[in-house]
Amino acid sequence: MRDSHRRLPHRHPEGKWFFVTWHLHGSLPHALYPPREKLTSGTAFAWMDRYLDTTRLGPMYLAQESLAGIVVASLHRGALLGHYELGAYVVMSNHVHVLLLPRISPSKLMQSLKGADLRNRAVRHGRRIVSWGSTGETFWQAESYDHWVRDEKERERIAAYIENNPVKAGLVQRAEDYGWSSARERRRSAETSLGAADTNVCATLTNPAPPKM
């Protein structure tokens, strides 16, 4: 199924993982889009992602740690609400990549990902963005890219692509060093688990259990 109001195809078979990308309003001007009839959806995505990674023009609001953190928190909130199962993700300065398994309809899913919750939370945290409330523009660009994942091998490949985006963009040398991604979150989780294990070992050595009588 195609949405005639958008430039990229939006097919949504049930029970499949989805790779979704969306970006800030104004970060990819319509005048720069390549002709639709000359590119496949995959080629169009590659062009779009390369442009977003390399451009120094347009809004870069998500480079602010406060806003990037709100986006990450919103992704986790959607998972807690049961809208989807959250897989790999990364929040770049002007766009977001997410791999997820939808639990609600695709239209409601995109509303959850790009809806008013992020805006309201940012305002409550005192983050002033020019396009919110003063110019009438939206925060996110209407167009997005999504791709349903065919099998586990493709899911692993896409997850690696997402987490390596900051490396490819030249921001960090290792995926886990980038602050706003599932790779960093997984590293923190591992460090926390290791720290807890070390604490338990130290406690056992310091306070050994009494011998059984």
C-alpha positions in Angstrom: 0.0 0.0 0.0 1.2 3.5 -0.8 0.3 6.8 0.7 0.0 9.2 -2.2 0.8 12.2 0.2 4.3 10.8 1.0 7.3 10.2 -1.1 8.3 6.8 0.2 6.3 3.6 0.3 4.6 2.6 3.6 3.7 -1.1 3.7 2.7 -2.7 7.0 2.4 -6.5 7.1 1.4 -7.7 10.5 3.8 -9.4 12.9 6.9 -8.0 11.3 9.7 -5.8 12.7 9.9 -2.4 11.2 12.8 -0.1 10.5 11.5 3.5 10.8 13.3 6.8 10.1 12.0 10.3 10.5 13.6 13.7 10.7 13.2 17.3 11.8 11.0 19.7 9.9 13.2 21.6 7.4 16.2 19.3 7.7 15.5 17.8 4.2 13.9 20.5 2.0 11.5 19.2 -0.6 13.4 21.0 -3.4 16.4 18.7 -2.7 14.4 15.4 -3.0 15.5 13.4 -6.0 12.8 12.6 -8.6 10.6 9.8 -7.2 10.4 7.9 -10.5 14.1 7.6 -10.8 14.8 5.9 -7.5 13.7 2.8 -5.6 12.6 3.3 -2.0 15.9 1.8 -0.8 17.9 4.1 -3.0 15.9 7.1 -1.9 16.5 6.1 1.8 20.2 5.8 1.2 20.3 9.2 -0.4 18.2 10.7 2.4 20.3 9.2 5.2 23.6 10.3 3.6 22.3 13.8 3.2 21.1 14.0 6.8 24.4 12.6 8.2 26.5 15.1 6.2 24.5 18.3 6.0 25.5 21.3 8.1 22.3 23.1 7.1 18.9 23.1 8.7 17.7 22.4 12.3 19.9 20.3 14.5 17.8 20.5 17.7 18.5 16.9 18.6 22.1 17.6 19.1 21.0 19.2 22.4 21.4 16.5 25.1 18.2 17.6 26.8 16.1 17.1 23.7 17.8 13.9 22.6 17.2 12.5 26.1 13.5 13.3 25.8 13.3 11.5 22.5 14.9 8.4 24.0 12.6 8.6 27.0 9.6 8.9 24.7 10.7 5.8 22.7 10.9 3.8 26.0 7.5 5.2 27.1 5.9 3.9 23.9 7.2 0.5 24.6 6.0 0.6 28.2 2.6 1.6 27.0 2.5 -1.5 24.8 2.6 0.3 21.5 5.6 -1.7 20.3 8.6 -3.7 21.3 11.6 -1.5 21.1 14.8 -2.8 19.4 17.8 -0.9 18.1 17.6 2.9 18.0 19.7 6.0 17.5 18.9 9.7 17.9 21.0 11.8 15.6 21.1 15.6 15.5 18.4 15.9 12.9 16.8 12.4 12.5 15.9 9.2 14.3 16.3 5.6 13.4 14.3 2.9 15.2 13.8 -0.8 14.8 10.6 -2.0 16.5 7.8 -4.6 16.5 4.4 -2.8 16.3 1.6 -3.8 18.7 -0.9 -1.2 17.4 -1.9 0.0 14.0 0.7 1.7 11.8 -1.1 5.0 11.7 -1.4 5.1 15.5 2.2 3.9 15.8 3.5 6.9 13.9 1.3 9.2 16.0 2.9 7.7 19.1 6.4 8.1 17.7 6.0 11.6 16.4 3.1 12.9 18.4 2.4 15.6 20.9 4.0 13.8 23.8 7.5 14.9 22.8 6.4 18.5 22.4 4.6 18.6 25.7 7.5 17.1 27.6 10.0 19.4 26.0 7.9 22.5 26.9 7.5 21.2 30.5 11.3 20.9 30.7 11.7 24.5 29.5 13.1 23.6 26.1 12.2 26.4 23.6 12.2 25.5 20.0 11.4 28.2 17.5 9.1 26.1 15.3 6.9 25.3 18.3 4.2 27.8 18.8 5.8 30.8 17.2 5.8 30.0 13.4 3.1 27.4 13.2 5.5 24.8 11.8 5.6 21.2 13.0 8.6 19.7 14.8 8.9 16.6 12.6 8.9 16.5 8.8 5.7 14.8 7.5 7.7 12.4 5.3 9.3 9.3 6.8 10.8 6.0 5.7 9.7 2.6 6.9 10.7 -0.9 5.8 9.3 -4.2 7.1 12.0 -6.7 8.0 11.8 -10.0 6.1 13.7 -12.3 8.5 16.1 -12.5 11.5 19.2 -12.0 9.4 17.9 -8.8 7.9 16.8 -7.6 11.4 20.4 -8.1 12.7 21.8 -6.3 9.7 19.5 -3.3 10.2 20.2 -3.2 13.9 23.9 -3.0 13.2 23.2 -0.2 10.6 21.2 1.8 13.1 23.8 1.5 15.9 26.7 2.3 13.6 25.1 5.4 12.2 27.1 7.7 14.5 30.3 5.9 13.6 29.6 6.3 9.9 28.8 10.0 10.4 32.2 10.4 12.1 30.9 11.3 15.5 32.4 8.5 17.5 34.8 5.6 16.9 32.7 3.0 18.6 28.9 2.7 18.5 28.6 2.3 22.2 30.4 5.6 22.8 27.5 7.6 21.3 25.2 8.8 24.0 21.8 8.4 22.5 21.5 4.9 21.1 20.6 1.3 22.1 24.3 0.4 21.8 25.2 2.8 24.6 22.2 1.7 26.6 23.3 -1.9 26.3 26.8 -1.0 27.4 25.5 0.8 30.5 23.3 -2.2 31.3 26.3 -4.5 31.1 28.4 -2.2 33.2 25.6 -2.0 35.8 25.3 -5.8 35.9 29.1 -6.2 36.2 29.1 -3.6 39.0 26.4 -5.4 40.9 28.2 -8.7 40.5 31.4 -7.2 41.8 29.5 -5.8 44.8 28.0 -9.2 45.6 31.4 -10.8 45.4 33.0 -8.2 47.7 30.1 -8.6 50.1 30.6 -12.4 50.2 34.3 -12.1 50.8 33.9 -9.5 53.5 31.0 -11.3 55.2 31.3 -15.0 54.5 28.4 -17.2 55.4 28.8 -19.0 58.7 29.8 -22.7 58.4 26.9 -25.1 58.5 26.6 -27.0 61.8 
